[in-house]
Amino acid sequence: MFLLDENLSPRMAGLCSPGLAVPLRDWCGGSMLGETDRRILQGARIAGLVLVTFDLATIPSLLQDMASSGDGHGGVVLISSRSCAQNDLRGIAKALNSLHQSLGSEACKNRIVFLRKPQT
């Protein structure tokens, strides 16, 4: 399942396949809102969630730091505004659905993927 970062509209969860995505504001009763990225990634790993985010400014360096210190994560899907507009909720949801289908049961733990719009 995907955990939608604060920078993604919570409405996107309803556009994904049922049960595929949960907004950060709804996860853990909203208690993770405002937490550090590291804390969110650690919690997501424990819960078996893959973080989905547009945060290309800080998340990649944090992941590198976490890898250096031996901390794992549940997986991260990075979205570039060059491939998907942040307000294209349907397009991002479609791409997440497609990514989930292509990964199948493959483990996402410690995996980083750049989201791409599916070919039409």
N, CA, C and O atoms as CSV, one atom per row, in Angstrom:
chain,resi,resn,atom,element,x,y,z
A,1,MET,N,N,0.844,-1.180,0.000
A,1,MET,CA,C,0.000,0.000,0.000
A,1,MET,C,C,0.888,1.241,0.000
A,1,MET,O,O,2.002,1.231,0.524
A,2,PHE,N,N,0.366,2.310,-0.601
A,2,PHE,CA,C,1.094,3.576,-0.697
A,2,PHE,C,C,0.643,4.547,0.391
A,2,PHE,O,O,-0.542,4.634,0.711
A,3,LEU,N,N,1.600,5.268,0.946
A,3,LEU,CA,C,1.336,6.345,1.892
A,3,LEU,C,C,1.567,7.657,1.154
A,3,LEU,O,O,2.684,7.952,0.731
A,4,LEU,N,N,0.504,8.441,1.002
A,4,LEU,CA,C,0.584,9.701,0.262
A,4,LEU,C,C,1.070,10.808,1.175
A,4,LEU,O,O,0.420,11.130,2.169
A,5,ASP,N,N,2.201,11.387,0.843
A,5,ASP,CA,C,2.813,12.459,1.626
A,5,ASP,C,C,1.884,13.669,1.699
A,5,ASP,O,O,0.924,13.779,0.936
A,6,GLU,N,N,2.184,14.561,2.619
A,6,GLU,CA,C,1.379,15.772,2.818
A,6,GLU,C,C,1.246,16.611,1.554
A,6,GLU,O,O,0.262,17.333,1.390
A,7,ASN,N,N,2.229,16.523,0.659
A,7,ASN,CA,C,2.213,17.357,-0.539
A,7,ASN,C,C,1.343,16.780,-1.658
A,7,ASN,O,O,1.299,17.331,-2.758
A,8,LEU,N,N,0.657,15.683,-1.380
A,8,LEU,CA,C,-0.280,15.096,-2.337
A,8,LEU,C,C,-1.692,15.231,-1.785
A,8,LEU,O,O,-1.918,15.053,-0.588
A,9,SER,N,N,-2.626,15.542,-2.648
A,9,SER,CA,C,-4.011,15.705,-2.227
A,9,SER,C,C,-4.557,14.399,-1.659
A,9,SER,O,O,-4.391,13.339,-2.262
A,10,PRO,N,N,-5.207,14.475,-0.498
A,10,PRO,CA,C,-5.828,13.276,0.071
A,10,PRO,C,C,-6.896,12.672,-0.846
A,10,PRO,O,O,-7.203,11.484,-0.745
A,11,ARG,N,N,-7.458,13.484,-1.733
A,11,ARG,CA,C,-8.463,12.983,-2.681
A,11,ARG,C,C,-7.896,11.908,-3.599
A,11,ARG,O,O,-8.643,11.092,-4.139
A,12,MET,N,N,-6.581,11.905,-3.774
A,12,MET,CA,C,-5.964,10.939,-4.672
A,12,MET,C,C,-6.195,9.503,-4.196
A,12,MET,O,O,-6.298,8.590,-5.016
A,13,ALA,N,N,-6.277,9.299,-2.887
A,13,ALA,CA,C,-6.493,7.950,-2.367
A,13,ALA,C,C,-7.786,7.364,-2.925
A,13,ALA,O,O,-7.850,6.166,-3.202
A,14,GLY,N,N,-8.808,8.187,-3.092
A,14,GLY,CA,C,-10.080,7.730,-3.636
A,14,GLY,C,C,-10.040,7.458,-5.121
A,14,GLY,O,O,-10.920,6.783,-5.655
A,15,LEU,N,N,-9.019,7.981,-5.799
A,15,LEU,CA,C,-8.885,7.756,-7.237
A,15,LEU,C,C,-8.055,6.513,-7.555
A,15,LEU,O,O,-8.093,5.999,-8.673
A,16,CYS,N,N,-7.305,6.035,-6.558
A,16,CYS,CA,C,-6.516,4.815,-6.737
A,16,CYS,C,C,-7.417,3.609,-6.539
A,16,CYS,O,O,-8.546,3.738,-6.065
A,17,SER,N,N,-6.920,2.446,-6.899
A,17,SER,CA,C,-7.653,1.213,-6.638
A,17,SER,C,C,-7.994,1.154,-5.155
A,17,SER,O,O,-7.220,1.629,-4.323
A,18,PRO,N,N,-9.148,0.574,-4.814
A,18,PRO,CA,C,-9.563,0.518,-3.407
A,18,PRO,C,C,-8.490,-0.097,-2.503
A,18,PRO,O,O,-7.961,-1.171,-2.788
A,19,GLY,N,N,-8.183,0.601,-1.420
A,19,GLY,CA,C,-7.218,0.111,-0.441
A,19,GLY,C,C,-5.765,0.264,-0.831
A,19,GLY,O,O,-4.882,-0.181,-0.098
A,20,LEU,N,N,-5.493,0.885,-1.974
A,20,LEU,CA,C,-4.113,0.984,-2.454
A,20,LEU,C,C,-3.345,2.138,-1.819
A,20,LEU,O,O,-2.128,2.046,-1.659
A,21,ALA,N,N,-4.025,3.218,-1.456
A,21,ALA,CA,C,-3.331,4.401,-0.954
A,21,ALA,C,C,-4.043,4.979,0.259
A,21,ALA,O,O,-5.269,4.936,0.366
A,22,VAL,N,N,-3.246,5.519,1.165
A,22,VAL,CA,C,-3.777,6.195,2.347
A,22,VAL,C,C,-3.074,7.549,2.476
A,22,VAL,O,O,-1.847,7.616,2.399
A,23,PRO,N,N,-3.832,8.617,2.668
A,23,PRO,CA,C,-3.210,9.926,2.869
A,23,PRO,C,C,-2.540,9.998,4.242
A,23,PRO,O,O,-3.006,9.380,5.199
A,24,LEU,N,N,-1.470,10.739,4.331
A,24,LEU,CA,C,-0.759,10.904,5.590
A,24,LEU,C,C,-1.692,11.432,6.678
A,24,LEU,O,O,-1.575,11.040,7.840
A,25,ARG,N,N,-2.610,12.311,6.310
A,25,ARG,CA,C,-3.516,12.898,7.308
A,25,ARG,C,C,-4.445,11.860,7.924
A,25,ARG,O,O,-4.941,12.063,9.032
A,26,ASP,N,N,-4.690,10.744,7.223
A,26,ASP,CA,C,-5.583,9.709,7.721
A,26,ASP,C,C,-4.845,8.556,8.386
A,26,ASP,O,O,-5.447,7.774,9.122
A,27,TRP,N,N,-3.558,8.448,8.134
A,27,TRP,CA,C,-2.760,7.351,8.662
A,27,TRP,C,C,-2.443,7.622,10.129
A,27,TRP,O,O,-2.116,8.755,10.483
A,28,CYS,N,N,-2.529,6.642,10.959
A,28,CYS,CA,C,-2.264,6.769,12.405
A,28,CYS,C,C,-3.097,7.882,13.024
A,28,CYS,O,O,-2.643,8.581,13.930
A,29,GLY,N,N,-4.311,8.039,12.531
A,29,GLY,CA,C,-5.197,9.062,13.077
A,29,GLY,C,C,-4.686,10.475,12.881
A,29,GLY,O,O,-5.079,11.389,13.606
A,30,GLY,N,N,-3.808,10.658,11.897
A,30,GLY,CA,C,-3.263,11.988,11.619
A,30,GLY,C,C,-2.118,12.383,12.533
A,30,GLY,O,O,-1.617,13.505,12.450
A,31,SER,N,N,-1.700,11.481,13.399
A,31,SER,CA,C,-0.643,11.816,14.367
A,31,SER,C,C,0.730,12.039,13.731
A,31,SER,O,O,1.627,12.594,14.366
A,32,MET,N,N,0.894,11.607,12.476
A,32,MET,CA,C,2.198,11.768,11.817
A,32,MET,C,C,2.318,13.079,11.040
A,32,MET,O,O,3.392,13.414,10.541
A,33,LEU,N,N,1.218,13.814,10.941
A,33,LEU,CA,C,1.292,15.118,10.273
A,33,LEU,C,C,2.283,16.007,11.015
A,33,LEU,O,O,2.240,16.107,12.242
A,34,GLY,N,N,3.157,16.639,10.280
A,34,GLY,CA,C,4.136,17.536,10.885
A,34,GLY,C,C,5.366,16.830,11.429
A,34,GLY,O,O,6.297,17.491,11.891
A,35,GLU,N,N,5.394,15.497,11.387
A,35,GLU,CA,C,6.577,14.765,11.837
A,35,GLU,C,C,7.702,14.935,10.818
A,35,GLU,O,O,7.469,15.343,9.681
A,36,THR,N,N,8.907,14.620,11.239
A,36,THR,CA,C,10.044,14.698,10.331
A,36,THR,C,C,9.919,13.618,9.262
A,36,THR,O,O,9.265,12.596,9.467
A,37,ASP,N,N,10.556,13.859,8.122
A,37,ASP,CA,C,10.536,12.868,7.040
A,37,ASP,C,C,11.129,11.547,7.510
A,37,ASP,O,O,10.626,10.480,7.159
A,38,ARG,N,N,12.184,11.613,8.294
A,38,ARG,CA,C,12.816,10.392,8.798
A,38,ARG,C,C,11.825,9.583,9.638
A,38,ARG,O,O,11.720,8.367,9.479
A,39,ARG,N,N,11.114,10.249,10.515
A,39,ARG,CA,C,10.129,9.574,11.380
A,39,ARG,C,C,8.999,8.960,10.541
A,39,ARG,O,O,8.550,7.846,10.813
A,40,ILE,N,N,8.553,9.692,9.529
A,40,ILE,CA,C,7.500,9.169,8.646
A,40,ILE,C,C,8.005,7.941,7.900
A,40,ILE,O,O,7.295,6.940,7.804
A,41,LEU,N,N,9.223,8.008,7.370
A,41,LEU,CA,C,9.784,6.864,6.653
A,41,LEU,C,C,9.956,5.656,7.576
A,41,LEU,O,O,9.704,4.522,7.169
A,42,GLN,N,N,10.381,5.896,8.809
A,42,GLN,CA,C,10.538,4.797,9.758
A,42,GLN,C,C,9.182,4.162,10.087
A,42,GLN,O,O,9.055,2.938,10.123
A,43,GLY,N,N,8.184,4.996,10.325
A,43,GLY,CA,C,6.850,4.486,10.620
A,43,GLY,C,C,6.252,3.741,9.443
A,43,GLY,O,O,5.609,2.705,9.614
A,44,ALA,N,N,6.468,4.272,8.241
A,44,ALA,CA,C,5.963,3.613,7.032
A,44,ALA,C,C,6.618,2.245,6.855
A,44,ALA,O,O,5.959,1.283,6.461
A,45,ARG,N,N,7.900,2.163,7.144
A,45,ARG,CA,C,8.605,0.871,7.029
A,45,ARG,C,C,7.985,-0.150,7.972
A,45,ARG,O,O,7.718,-1.286,7.579
A,46,ILE,N,N,7.761,0.253,9.202
A,46,ILE,CA,C,7.175,-0.657,10.189
A,46,ILE,C,C,5.782,-1.112,9.751
A,46,ILE,O,O,5.406,-2.267,9.950
A,47,ALA,N,N,5.022,-0.191,9.152
A,47,ALA,CA,C,3.661,-0.499,8.705
A,47,ALA,C,C,3.620,-1.182,7.340
A,47,ALA,O,O,2.549,-1.590,6.889
A,48,GLY,N,N,4.765,-1.312,6.679
A,48,GLY,CA,C,4.809,-1.943,5.360
A,48,GLY,C,C,4.268,-1.056,4.257
A,48,GLY,O,O,3.724,-1.546,3.267
A,49,LEU,N,N,4.418,0.269,4.430
A,49,LEU,CA,C,3.917,1.227,3.447
A,49,LEU,C,C,5.049,1.816,2.619
A,49,LEU,O,O,6.182,1.940,3.084
A,50,VAL,N,N,4.720,2.174,1.388
A,50,VAL,CA,C,5.651,2.823,0.469
A,50,VAL,C,C,5.263,4.301,0.402
A,50,VAL,O,O,4.133,4.629,0.040
A,51,LEU,N,N,6.184,5.183,0.746
A,51,LEU,CA,C,5.915,6.626,0.731
A,51,LEU,C,C,5.911,7.148,-0.698
A,51,LEU,O,O,6.801,6.833,-1.488
A,52,VAL,N,N,4.896,7.952,-1.025
A,52,VAL,CA,C,4.790,8.601,-2.331
A,52,VAL,C,C,4.929,10.101,-2.087
A,52,VAL,O,O,4.201,10.670,-1.274
A,53,THR,N,N,5.869,10.746,-2.796
A,53,THR,CA,C,6.134,12.153,-2.525
A,53,THR,C,C,6.670,12.896,-3.746
A,53,THR,O,O,7.296,12.314,-4.632
A,54,PHE,N,N,6.403,14.197,-3.762
A,54,PHE,CA,C,6.996,15.111,-4.741
A,54,PHE,C,C,8.275,15.731,-4.191
A,54,PHE,O,O,8.921,16.504,-4.899
A,55,ASP,N,N,8.658,15.428,-2.977
A,55,ASP,CA,C,9.786,16.078,-2.301
A,55,ASP,C,C,11.124,15.569,-2.831
A,55,ASP,O,O,11.743,14.678,-2.250
A,56,LEU,N,N,11.548,16.149,-3.932
A,56,LEU,CA,C,12.846,15.786,-4.511
A,56,LEU,C,C,13.977,16.619,-3.914
A,56,LEU,O,O,15.148,16.379,-4.208
A,57,ALA,N,N,13.632,17.596,-3.079
A,57,ALA,CA,C,14.639,18.472,-2.485
A,57,ALA,C,C,15.315,17.822,-1.279
A,57,ALA,O,O,16.529,17.947,-1.115
A,58,THR,N,N,14.552,17.136,-0.438
A,58,THR,CA,C,15.150,16.603,0.793
A,58,THR,C,C,15.102,15.087,0.921
A,58,THR,O,O,15.978,14.503,1.558
A,59,ILE,N,N,14.115,14.441,0.340
A,59,ILE,CA,C,13.979,12.988,0.516
A,59,ILE,C,C,15.171,12.203,-0.048
A,59,ILE,O,O,15.664,11.310,0.640
A,60,PRO,N,N,15.658,12.488,-1.261
A,60,PRO,CA,C,16.792,11.699,-1.761
A,60,PRO,C,C,18.027,11.752,-0.854
A,60,PRO,O,O,18.663,10.723,-0.624
A,61,SER,N,N,18.371,12.926,-0.344
A,61,SER,CA,C,19.543,13.008,0.536
A,61,SER,C,C,19.271,12.319,1.872
A,61,SER,O,O,20.176,11.726,2.460
A,62,LEU,N,N,18.029,12.396,2.355
A,62,LEU,CA,C,17.670,11.685,3.584
A,62,LEU,C,C,17.794,10.181,3.379
A,62,LEU,O,O,18.305,9.482,4.254
A,63,LEU,N,N,17.340,9.673,2.246
A,63,LEU,CA,C,17.454,8.250,1.956
A,63,LEU,C,C,18.912,7.811,1.895
A,63,LEU,O,O,19.264,6.724,2.353
A,64,GLN,N,N,19.741,8.654,1.335
A,64,GLN,CA,C,21.169,8.357,1.269
A,64,GLN,C,C,21.763,8.312,2.680
A,64,GLN,O,O,22.551,7.422,3.000
A,65,ASP,N,N,21.384,9.264,3.505
A,65,ASP,CA,C,21.843,9.309,4.891
A,65,ASP,C,C,21.358,8.080,5.661
A,65,ASP,O,O,22.115,7.481,6.426
A,66,MET,N,N,20.098,7.710,5.456
A,66,MET,CA,C,19.545,6.546,6.139
A,66,MET,C,C,20.266,5.271,5.709
A,66,MET,O,O,20.544,4.404,6.537
A,67,ALA,N,N,20.567,5.156,4.427
A,67,ALA,CA,C,21.289,3.977,3.933
A,67,ALA,C,C,22.682,3.907,4.538
A,67,ALA,O,O,23.153,2.827,4.894
A,68,SER,N,N,23.346,5.061,4.657
A,68,SER,CA,C,24.687,5.099,5.233
A,68,SER,C,C,24.695,4.673,6.688
A,68,SER,O,O,25.659,4.074,7.165
A,69,SER,N,N,23.608,4.985,7.397
A,69,SER,CA,C,23.544,4.637,8.822
A,69,SER,C,C,22.878,3.276,9.060
A,69,SER,O,O,22.692,2.867,10.206
A,70,GLY,N,N,22.520,2.578,7.975
A,70,GLY,CA,C,21.940,1.252,8.098
A,70,GLY,C,C,20.449,1.239,8.376
A,70,GLY,O,O,19.888,0.183,8.671
A,71,ASP,N,N,19.790,2.400,8.288
A,71,ASP,CA,C,18.345,2.471,8.481
A,71,ASP,C,C,17.646,2.140,7.167
A,71,ASP,O,O,17.984,2.692,6.120
A,72,GLY,N,N,16.684,1.250,7.225
A,72,GLY,CA,C,15.926,0.901,6.039
A,72,GLY,C,C,14.651,1.712,5.942
A,72,GLY,O,O,14.311,2.475,6.847
A,73,HIS,N,N,13.951,1.539,4.835
A,73,HIS,CA,C,12.658,2.178,4.630
A,73,HIS,C,C,11.775,1.200,3.871
A,73,HIS,O,O,12.257,0.216,3.310
A,74,GLY,N,N,10.489,1.481,3.861
A,74,GLY,CA,C,9.535,0.585,3.224
A,74,GLY,C,C,9.431,0.745,1.727
A,74,GLY,O,O,8.682,0.021,1.071
A,75,GLY,N,N,10.178,1.690,1.179
A,75,GLY,CA,C,10.139,2.002,-0.240
A,75,GLY,C,C,9.651,3.428,-0.433
A,75,GLY,O,O,8.894,3.960,0.379
A,76,VAL,N,N,10.096,4.031,-1.519
A,76,VAL,CA,C,9.724,5.419,-1.816
A,76,VAL,C,C,9.432,5.538,-3.303
A,76,VAL,O,O,10.189,5.055,-4.146
A,77,VAL,N,N,8.318,6.191,-3.603
A,77,VAL,CA,C,7.994,6.552,-4.979
A,77,VAL,C,C,8.155,8.057,-5.074
A,77,VAL,O,O,7.419,8.815,-4.442
A,78,LEU,N,N,9.126,8.484,-5.872
A,78,LEU,CA,C,9.379,9.909,-6.090
A,78,LEU,C,C,8.650,10.354,-7.352
A,78,LEU,O,O,8.648,9.659,-8.368
A,79,ILE,N,N,8.035,11.520,-7.265
A,79,ILE,CA,C,7.326,12.061,-8.425
A,79,ILE,C,C,7.974,13.385,-8.799
A,79,ILE,O,O,8.101,14.284,-7.968
A,80,SER,N,N,8.373,13.495,-10.032
A,80,SER,CA,C,8.918,14.741,-10.561
A,80,SER,C,C,7.809,15.505,-11.265
A,80,SER,O,O,6.988,14.923,-11.975
A,81,SER,N,N,7.796,16.807,-11.061
A,81,SER,CA,C,6.792,17.631,-11.746
A,81,SER,C,C,7.021,17.615,-13.252
A,81,SER,O,O,6.147,18.037,-14.010
A,82,ARG,N,N,8.172,17.139,-13.697
A,82,ARG,CA,C,8.441,17.016,-15.133
A,82,ARG,C,C,7.676,15.846,-15.744
A,82,ARG,O,O,7.359,15.850,-16.934
A,83,SER,N,N,7.383,14.848,-14.917
A,83,SER,CA,C,6.654,13.688,-15.446
A,83,SER,C,C,5.166,13.722,-15.099
A,83,SER,O,O,4.346,13.203,-15.856
A,84,CYS,N,N,4.811,14.318,-13.975
A,84,CYS,CA,C,3.408,14.402,-13.554
A,84,CYS,C,C,3.166,15.739,-12.866
A,84,CYS,O,O,3.885,16.104,-11.936
A,85,ALA,N,N,2.168,16.456,-13.316
A,85,ALA,CA,C,1.803,17.704,-12.651
A,85,ALA,C,C,1.160,17.378,-11.307
A,85,ALA,O,O,0.399,16.417,-11.193
A,86,GLN,N,N,1.466,18.173,-10.300
A,86,GLN,CA,C,0.968,17.896,-8.956
A,86,GLN,C,C,-0.564,17.938,-8.877
A,86,GLN,O,O,-1.163,17.282,-8.024
A,87,ASN,N,N,-1.184,18.703,-9.759
A,87,ASN,CA,C,-2.648,18.793,-9.740
A,87,ASN,C,C,-3.320,17.755,-10.653
A,87,ASN,O,O,-4.546,17.741,-10.763
A,88,ASP,N,N,-2.542,16.897,-11.300
A,88,ASP,CA,C,-3.090,15.843,-12.150
A,88,ASP,C,C,-3.376,14.603,-11.304
A,88,ASP,O,O,-2.699,13.582,-11.426
A,89,LEU,N,N,-4.381,14.710,-10.455
A,89,LEU,CA,C,-4.679,13.636,-9.514
A,89,LEU,C,C,-5.012,12.329,-10.214
A,89,LEU,O,O,-4.542,11.265,-9.811
A,90,ARG,N,N,-5.824,12.410,-11.265
A,90,ARG,CA,C,-6.197,11.190,-11.990
A,90,ARG,C,C,-4.979,10.549,-12.656
A,90,ARG,O,O,-4.833,9.326,-12.642
A,91,GLY,N,N,-4.116,11.365,-13.234
A,91,GLY,CA,C,-2.924,10.832,-13.890
A,91,GLY,C,C,-1.978,10.161,-12.905
A,91,GLY,O,O,-1.424,9.099,-13.191
A,92,ILE,N,N,-1.794,10.782,-11.742
A,92,ILE,CA,C,-0.918,10.195,-10.728
A,92,ILE,C,C,-1.538,8.908,-10.190
A,92,ILE,O,O,-0.840,7.909,-10.016
A,93,ALA,N,N,-2.837,8.927,-9.927
A,93,ALA,CA,C,-3.512,7.727,-9.432
A,93,ALA,C,C,-3.392,6.587,-10.441
A,93,ALA,O,O,-3.137,5.443,-10.067
A,94,LYS,N,N,-3.576,6.905,-11.707
A,94,LYS,CA,C,-3.454,5.888,-12.760
A,94,LYS,C,C,-2.029,5.330,-12.790
A,94,LYS,O,O,-1.831,4.124,-12.938
A,95,ALA,N,N,-1.042,6.216,-12.648
A,95,ALA,CA,C,0.354,5.783,-12.652
A,95,ALA,C,C,0.664,4.915,-11.425
A,95,ALA,O,O,1.409,3.941,-11.533
A,96,LEU,N,N,0.103,5.258,-10.263
A,96,LEU,CA,C,0.307,4.442,-9.063
A,96,LEU,C,C,-0.344,3.066,-9.216
A,96,LEU,O,O,0.235,2.052,-8.824
A,97,ASN,N,N,-1.543,3.039,-9.784
A,97,ASN,CA,C,-2.209,1.763,-10.038
A,97,ASN,C,C,-1.356,0.895,-10.958
A,97,ASN,O,O,-1.181,-0.299,-10.716
A,98,SER,N,N,-0.832,1.507,-12.009
A,98,SER,CA,C,0.002,0.794,-12.973
A,98,SER,C,C,1.295,0.298,-12.312
A,98,SER,O,O,1.717,-0.836,-12.538
A,99,LEU,N,N,1.911,1.144,-11.504
A,99,LEU,CA,C,3.132,0.753,-10.803
A,99,LEU,C,C,2.861,-0.424,-9.884
A,99,LEU,O,O,3.642,-1.374,-9.837
A,100,HIS,N,N,1.763,-0.365,-9.160
A,100,HIS,CA,C,1.410,-1.459,-8.253
A,100,HIS,C,C,1.230,-2.762,-9.030
A,100,HIS,O,O,1.683,-3.817,-8.586
A,101,GLN,N,N,0.577,-2.694,-10.180
A,101,GLN,CA,C,0.379,-3.893,-11.000
A,101,GLN,C,C,1.700,-4.433,-11.529
A,101,GLN,O,O,1.905,-5.646,-11.576
A,102,SER,N,N,2.594,-3.538,-11.925
A,102,SER,CA,C,3.866,-3.996,-12.486
A,102,SER,C,C,4.794,-4.568,-11.418
A,102,SER,O,O,5.587,-5.467,-11.700
A,103,LEU,N,N,4.697,-4.053,-10.199
A,103,LEU,CA,C,5.538,-4.585,-9.124
A,103,LEU,C,C,5.012,-5.915,-8.613
A,103,LEU,O,O,5.773,-6.752,-8.127
A,104,GLY,N,N,3.707,-6.100,-8.727
A,104,GLY,CA,C,3.114,-7.334,-8.230
A,104,GLY,C,C,3.419,-7.521,-6.761
A,104,GLY,O,O,3.247,-6.600,-5.963
A,105,SER,N,N,3.867,-8.699,-6.404
A,105,SER,CA,C,4.173,-8.980,-5.009
A,105,SER,C,C,5.639,-8.707,-4.675
A,105,SER,O,O,6.105,-9.011,-3.577
A,106,GLU,N,N,6.344,-8.139,-5.622
A,106,GLU,CA,C,7.755,-7.841,-5.418
A,106,GLU,C,C,7.926,-6.891,-4.232
A,106,GLU,O,O,7.199,-5.905,-4.111
A,107,ALA,N,N,8.854,-7.180,-3.393
A,107,ALA,CA,C,9.094,-6.356,-2.214
A,107,ALA,C,C,9.619,-4.977,-2.610
A,107,ALA,O,O,10.478,-4.851,-3.482
A,108,CYS,N,N,9.093,-3.962,-1.961
A,108,CYS,CA,C,9.522,-2.588,-2.227
A,108,CYS,C,C,10.483,-2.085,-1.171
A,108,CYS,O,O,10.991,-0.969,-1.277
A,109,LYS,N,N,10.739,-2.890,-0.159
A,109,LYS,CA,C,11.592,-2.466,0.946
A,109,LYS,C,C,12.929,-1.947,0.426
A,109,LYS,O,O,13.615,-2.623,-0.340
A,110,ASN,N,N,13.289,-0.740,0.852
A,110,ASN,CA,C,14.542,-0.070,0.488
A,110,ASN,C,C,14.665,0.205,-1.012
A,110,ASN,O,O,15.765,0.414,-1.523
A,111,ARG,N,N,13.547,0.203,-1.700
A,111,ARG,CA,C,13.547,0.468,-3.142
A,111,ARG,C,C,13.067,1.894,-3.397
A,111,ARG,O,O,12.156,2.376,-2.725
A,112,ILE,N,N,13.676,2.559,-4.359
A,112,ILE,CA,C,13.287,3.914,-4.753
A,112,ILE,C,C,12.904,3.873,-6.221
A,112,ILE,O,O,13.661,3.386,-7.061
A,113,VAL,N,N,11.710,4.394,-6.524
A,113,VAL,CA,C,11.184,4.359,-7.883
A,113,VAL,C,C,10.724,5.759,-8.261
A,113,VAL,O,O,10.099,6.450,-7.457
A,114,PHE,N,N,11.031,6.175,-9.476
A,114,PHE,CA,C,10.477,7.419,-10.009
A,114,PHE,C,C,9.187,7.073,-10.744
A,114,PHE,O,O,9.175,6.210,-11.621
A,115,LEU,N,N,8.112,7.746,-10.385
A,115,LEU,CA,C,6.822,7.489,-11.000
A,115,LEU,C,C,6.808,8.051,-12.411
A,115,LEU,O,O,7.264,9.168,-12.656
A,116,ARG,N,N,6.285,7.273,-13.319
A,116,ARG,CA,C,6.122,7.702,-14.707
A,116,ARG,C,C,4.680,7.536,-15.096
A,116,ARG,O,O,4.007,6.602,-14.659
A,117,LYS,N,N,4.208,8.446,-15.922
A,117,LYS,CA,C,2.841,8.313,-16.430
A,117,LYS,C,C,2.781,7.080,-17.314
A,117,LYS,O,O,3.672,6.845,-18.130
A,118,PRO,N,N,1.717,6.291,-17.146
A,118,PRO,CA,C,1.598,5.117,-18.012
A,118,PRO,C,C,1.356,5.527,-19.461
A,118,PRO,O,O,0.759,6.567,-19.738
A,119,GLN,N,N,1.825,4.697,-20.366
A,119,GLN,CA,C,1.622,4.966,-21.786
A,119,GLN,C,C,0.152,4.803,-22.108
A,119,GLN,O,O,-0.493,3.863,-21.645
A,120,THR,N,N,-0.377,5.719,-22.902
A,120,THR,CA,C,-1.800,5.637,-23.264
A,120,THR,C,C,-1.979,5.034,-24.623
A,120,THR,O,O,-3.108,4.888,-25.090
